Amino acid sequence: MQLDKPYYSISETAQMFNVNTSLLRYWEKEFTQIKPFKNKKGDRYFTPKDIEIIQIIYNLTKIQGYTLQGAKDELKRAYGKHASQAQAVATLREIREKLIAIRDSL
């Protein structure tokens, strides 16, 4: 996942993971590691670091089937291990999208 901007809106972030914005707000409450910037209106803006943590949480809960508490415990225990796994998953998704685009253009 190529993150070129310093901040991403909650809708942009939700779209990256194909989840609802309400799930991201819920995860923000449950995982203290997610700390989006909020403007005066209360709009959330996520940094690439926040998105990296969300990617790990997504991988643990949606891909590997961890419970929320299990994901919290695992995130605290082995952040570095899961960061590299989440990055690998993101890279594979990008490659898949590119291959699909190439196939569709043929």
C-alpha positions in Angstrom: 0.0 0.0 0.0 1.6 3.2 -1.2 0.9 6.1 1.3 2.0 9.4 -0.3 0.0 11.9 1.8 0.6 12.9 5.4 -3.0 12.4 6.4 -6.0 10.4 5.1 -9.6 11.0 5.9 -11.6 8.3 7.7 -13.5 7.5 4.4 -10.3 7.1 2.5 -8.9 4.9 5.2 -12.1 2.8 5.3 -12.0 2.4 1.6 -8.4 1.1 1.7 -9.6 -1.9 3.8 -13.1 -2.2 2.5 -14.6 -1.6 5.9 -17.2 0.8 7.3 -16.0 4.1 9.0 -17.9 2.9 12.1 -15.5 0.0 12.4 -12.5 2.4 12.3 -14.0 4.5 15.0 -14.6 1.4 17.1 -11.1 0.2 16.6 -9.8 3.7 17.6 -11.6 3.3 20.9 -10.4 -0.2 21.5 -6.8 0.1 20.4 -4.8 2.9 22.0 -2.2 2.7 19.3 -4.5 4.4 16.8 -4.4 8.1 17.4 -5.9 10.0 14.4 -5.7 13.8 14.2 -9.1 15.4 14.8 -9.9 18.9 13.5 -12.3 21.3 15.3 -15.3 19.7 13.7 -14.1 16.3 15.0 -13.2 14.9 11.6 -10.6 12.2 11.8 -7.4 12.1 9.8 -5.1 9.1 9.9 -1.4 9.2 9.5 0.5 6.5 7.6 1.6 5.1 11.0 -2.1 4.9 12.1 -2.9 3.1 8.8 0.0 0.7 9.4 -1.5 -0.2 12.8 -5.0 -0.5 11.3 -3.5 -2.8 8.7 -2.1 -5.1 11.4 -5.4 -5.1 13.3 -7.3 -5.9 10.1 -4.9 -8.7 9.3 -5.2 -10.2 12.8 -9.0 -9.9 13.1 -10.3 -10.3 9.5 -7.6 -12.6 8.0 -6.3 -14.6 10.9 -9.5 -14.7 12.9 -8.3 -13.3 16.2 -10.8 -12.0 18.7 -10.6 -8.3 19.5 -8.9 -9.1 22.9 -6.6 -11.6 21.1 -5.6 -9.0 18.6 -4.9 -6.4 21.4 -2.7 -8.9 23.2 -0.9 -10.0 20.0 -0.4 -6.4 18.9 1.3 -5.6 22.2 3.3 -8.7 22.2 4.7 -8.8 18.7 4.2 -5.5 16.9 7.3 -5.8 14.7 6.4 -9.3 13.4 2.9 -8.3 12.4 4.1 -5.0 10.9 6.2 -7.0 8.4 3.4 -9.5 7.8 0.9 -6.6 7.2 3.3 -5.0 4.8 3.7 -8.3 2.9 -0.1 -8.6 2.6 -0.4 -5.1 1.3 2.4 -5.7 -1.3 0.7 -8.8 -2.5 -2.7 -7.0 -2.8 -1.0 -4.3 -4.9 0.6 -6.9 -7.1 -2.7 -8.7 -7.5 -4.4 -5.4 -8.5 -1.7 -4.7 -11.1 -2.0 -8.3 -12.5 -5.8 -7.9 -12.8 -5.4 -4.6 -14.6 -2.9 -6.2 -17.0 -5.2 -9.2 -17.6 -8.2 -6.9 -18.2 -6.2 -4.8 -20.7 -5.4 -7.9 -22.8 
